[in-house]
Amino acid sequence: MIVDVHTQREGDYARLVPAGPFDLGHAAPVAEALRRAQSTLAGCHAVDVDLAKLDGVDSTGAVQLARLLDRLEADGLRTQVIAVGNQQAARLIALYRRRKSVSPVRHSRAGALTRIGESATQMPSRLSRIFNFVGNFSAALPKAVAAPQSVDWGSLPRLIQEAGADSLPVTGAANLLVGFIIAVLGVVQLGRFGAVAFVPELVVVTHFRELGPLVTAIVVAGRSGAGFASEIATMKVSEEVDALRSMGFDPMRWLVVPRCLVMVMVVPLLTWIGDILAIFGGLVATTAVTNMTPRAYASATAQAITGVHLMSGLIKVPFLALAIALIACGQGLATQGGAAGVGARTTRAVVLSILAVIVINSIFTVFYAVMGI
């Protein structure tokens, strides 16, 4: 098939109409046709590229068209891509132009005050994006209830397996060791005052109210949160999210709602199991280094466990889980670029999730202290 670029010129306006297959097998004639077309644009101020007559385009052709547009804009021409009838080619060209427009990171020698000032100036826009995402999620919930078919319910078993059952060994081991550590420290510190009998209560209060939810949420953020972020980020850069939109599916309902629901379901269960394992870890540590019997430890633990201690920890867990899921999904949907963008957004999702978990946990702790709970 013949490769050509038809030029339609009217004064300082021109329209380029590529025709034929723009692919790897015709790379040489494509380059020659584009070179000839560019040479006819002297004196133009605006150029439209009409993709309607393209018979086919692959990454090689898209790169050549993207470079042509970049060269024209570098010469001061205003360019526009007309994609009627060939949206796929337009998306490929836009993808390669976006990748090229990402400038390499430059190491700035600005001082600490300058960096703080730049972060402060960017804070309003970041907060606006956060509130906008949370608002879109809140608006998607009633729509998901009204139209259940708009939610990917089929992914729930897989997500529960990944975020719940697969995370249980890690969260369980972490909570077990934390309970062990609390008991050892309690024996060392309280033993100086002859108050070893209060070690079981120390383990219950400390772990049930604070460390249990915190440790579980941090581990889940590093494991499941990173998994959610990388999965959605990969879908974003591979244009699967755009494909969902083109088929009429809202990514907020199809992707975000199921993951938030799963996290709110499984993280409290993981926390509850972690509390039990922490008690066992405290029992092992206390009975190993003191004369307290397992029966005495279990009796003191049963007396220390109250509804207030148990619920004060479990009430905050759904908020921690929802924050992890929203941050992970939000970072995934905000991904741009290729593999580097996926890695950067995944790392940012984990860091922000852990920070959010600590902040939310601190807010609940202060609230409980003010309310005398």
N, C-alpha and C positions, 0 to 999 in steps of 0.2 A: 504494500500500500504506500501511497505517496505521502511524504511528510512535508508540510509547508506551514507557513505562518502568513495569513492574509492580512494586509494592512489597509485600513480605511482611514483616510486623513481628511479632516475638515478644519482648516485654519490651524489653531494651536491645540486642537483636540485630535486624538488618534484612537482607533480601536484595533487591537490585535486579536486575530481569530486563529488560534492554532488548530491544525487539522491533521488527522492521521494518528498513528500509534506513537505516543511519546513513552517509549520504554527502553530497556537496556539494549535490545537488539537493534534499535534505530538511534542510538545515542549520538553517533557522528552526524547524521543528517539533521537531527533535532538541534544540535549545537550550531550547525551552519545556518539553519533556517532562523533561529533566534538571533544570530549575529547579523544576518541581513535585515531582519525586521528592526533591530535596534538602530541600525545605520540610517533608517528612513525617518527617525523620530526627531531629527534636529529641529529646534525651534518650538517643540511641543511643550505644553504646560500640564496637560492631563492625558493619561493613557488608561484605557479600559482593556482588560484581557478577558475575552469571551471564550469560555471553555465548552460551549455547546457542541462544537464539531469534533471534539477529541474522540477518537475511536477507542482509546485505552491509555492509561497512564499508570506507571509504577513509580517506585521511589526514585529511580534515576531521572525520569521525566519530571517528576515533581520538584526535585532538587534543581534541575536546570531552569524551570519556570520560576522557582523561588529566587534563584540568583539573578535572573533577569529583572524581576521586580525590585530586588535590593539595589541593583545597579541603577535602575531608573530613578528610584527615590534618592539615591546618593547624588544623582545629577540634578536634583531639585524638582523632578516631575511628580505630580500627584497621580497615584495609581489606584486602581480598583479592579477587583476580580469579580466577574459576572459568572455565577455558578449555576444558572438555570439549566436543569437537566443533567448536571454533572457535579453533584454535591461531594462525591467521594474524592474527585480530583482537587476540589477546593479545600477540603479538609487536609489532604496530604500536603498541599502547598503551604497552608497556614501552619501546619505542624513543623515543617522544616524552617519556615521563616521565624517561628517562635523560638525554636532551638538556637538559631543563629543569633537572635536578638538578645539571648541571655549572655551578658558580659561576664568574663571571668572575675572571680573574687580578687579584689585588690587589697593588699594589706595596708590598712590606713595607719598613719603615724599620729592620728589625732589623739589628744590626751583623754584622760578619763572623764573630765567634765564635758568634753565635746560628745563623747559616746553617750553619756547620760542624757545630754540635751537632745541628741537624735532619738534616743529611745522614748523620751518624754513627748517629743513632737509626734511620734508614731503611735503613742498610746491611744488617743481618741479613735483613730481609724481601726485599731485592733479591737478595742472594746465594741465599736460599732459592728464589726464583723461577728464578734462573739454573740452579741445580743440578737443580731439578725439571724444567726444560725439557730440559736435557742428558740427564737420566735417562730421560725419556720418549722422546727421540730414540734413545738406546741400546737401549731396549726395543723400539722400532719396527723396528730393523734386522733382527733374526732373524724377526720376524713378516712383514716384507716379503719375505724370502727364502722363508719357508714358504708365503706366499700372494702370489705375484707379481701376481695380478689386482688386489690392493689398492693398487698403485702406478700412477701415471699415466705409464706408459712412453711413451705417445704424445706427450707433451710434450718428450721428450728432444731430438729434432732442432731444435725451435724454441729451446729453452733453450741448446743448444750453439751455434746460430747467433748468439743474442743475447749470450751471455757470452763466446764464443770468437771467431768470425770478425768480428763487429761491433766487438769490443774491440781487435782486433789493430792497426788503424791508430793508435789512441791510445797503447796500451802500447808499440808499436814506436817511435813518434816520441819518447816519453818516454825510453825506454832508449837510443835513438840519441843524444839530446841529453845524457843523463847521461854516456855514454861519451865524448862530445866534451868535456864540461866537465872530467871527470877527467883526460883527456889534456892539456888546456890548463893546468890547475893543476900537473900533474906536470912539464910542460916548464918552467913558470915556477920552481917550487921546486927540482926536481932539476937544472935547468940551471945554477944557481948553484954546484953542486958538480961539474959536468961529468959528470952521471950520467943524461943523457937516454936512454941505452940501456935504462934500467930502466923507462921509461914504459909500454911494452907490458905488462910484468909487473904494474905498478901497476894498470893498467886491468883486467886479468884478475882479480887477487886481490880488488880492491875491489868490482868489479861482480859477479863470479861468487858471491862469498861473502856479500856484504851488500846492496849497493845494487840489484842486479838483482831478487832476490826482494822486497825492500822496496818499490821503486818500482812494480813490476808489481802487487803486492797492493794498494797504496794506490790506484792508478788503477782497478783492478777493483772495489775497495770503493766508490769514488765513482760508478762507472758501473753495473756489474751488481748490486752490493749494493743500491744505491738502487732499481734497477728491480725486484728481487725484493721488497723491502720495500713499495714502493708498490703493486705488483700484488696481493700478499696482503692488504695493508691495505684496498685497495678492495674485494676480495672479502669481507673481514670486515664492513665497514660496510654493504655491500649485502646482507648475510645469505647470501651464497653459501657461506660456510664452515659456517653452520648448516644449510644445505640438504644439504651433503655429509654432515654427521653424521646428519641425518634419513634419508638414503638408506643409511646403514650404512658409510660410508667414514670412515676415520680421517684427519683433515687432516694429521697428522704423517707418515703414510705416503704419502698422495696428493699432498701439496704439498711437504713439507720434504725427504723422502728424494731425489726426483729432482733438486732444486736443489743439494743438498749433493753428490750424485754428479757432477753436471755441473761444479761448481766444482773438485772434486778432480781431474777429468779435464783441464780446459782450462787452468787457471792454471799448472801445471808446463810445459805446452807453450808458453804465452805467455811464460813466464820464459825458457825455452830459446831461443826466437826472439829475445827481447830481449837475451840475452847475445851472440848473433851480431851483432845490430845495434849493440850497444855497442862491440864490437871494431871494426866498420867506422867508427863515429864517432870512436873513438880514432885509427884509422889516418888519417882525413881531417885531424884536428886536428894530429897529430904531423908528418905529411909536409908540411903546409901551412906550419908555422912553424919547422921544423928541416930539416937536410940528410939526415935518415933517409929511405931509399927505401922504397916500399911492400913490396918483397921482403924487406928487412931487418926491417921491422916485422912482417910475417907470420911470418918465421922466429923472431923473438923471442917472438911471441905463441904459436906452436906449442910452444915450449919451456916457456913459463910455464903452459900449460893442463895440469893434472894431474887425475887422478880425484878427489883429495881436494878440490881447489878447486871442481870442478864439482858433485860430489855433496853437499858441505857446504852448498851453496846450494839445490840441488834437494830435499834431504831435508826441509827446513823448509817448503817451499812447500805441500804438501798440508795441513799444520796451519794455515797462514795462510788457505788457501782454505776449509777447513772452518769456521774461526772466522767468516769473513765471511758464509758462507751461513747458519750457525746464528743469528748476530746479526740478519741481515736478515729471516729467516723468523720469528724470535721476536718482533721488533718489529712485524712485520706482523700476526701473530696476536694481539698484545696491543692492537691499535688499537681505540679507542672514539670515538664521535662521528661527525662527517661529514668534509667535506673538510679542515677544520682538523686533525682527528686524523690523517688520512692524511699531511698535510705534516709534522706534528710527529714522527710515528713514523719517517718516511723520513729526516728530518734526524738524528734520534737514532741511527738505524741506521748512517748513514754515519760519524758522529762516533765511535760506539762501535767500529765495525769498524776504523777507522784506528788508534784507540788500542790495540785488541787486537792488530793487526798489529805495531805497534811494540813492545809488551810481549813478545809471543811471539818476535819476532826478537831482542830483547835477551836473553831467556832462552837461546836457542840460541847466541848469541855468547858469553855467559859460560860456557856448558857446553863449547863448543869450546875456549875459552881454558883452562879447568880441565883438560880432557882432553888438552891439547897438540895438538889437531888443526889 
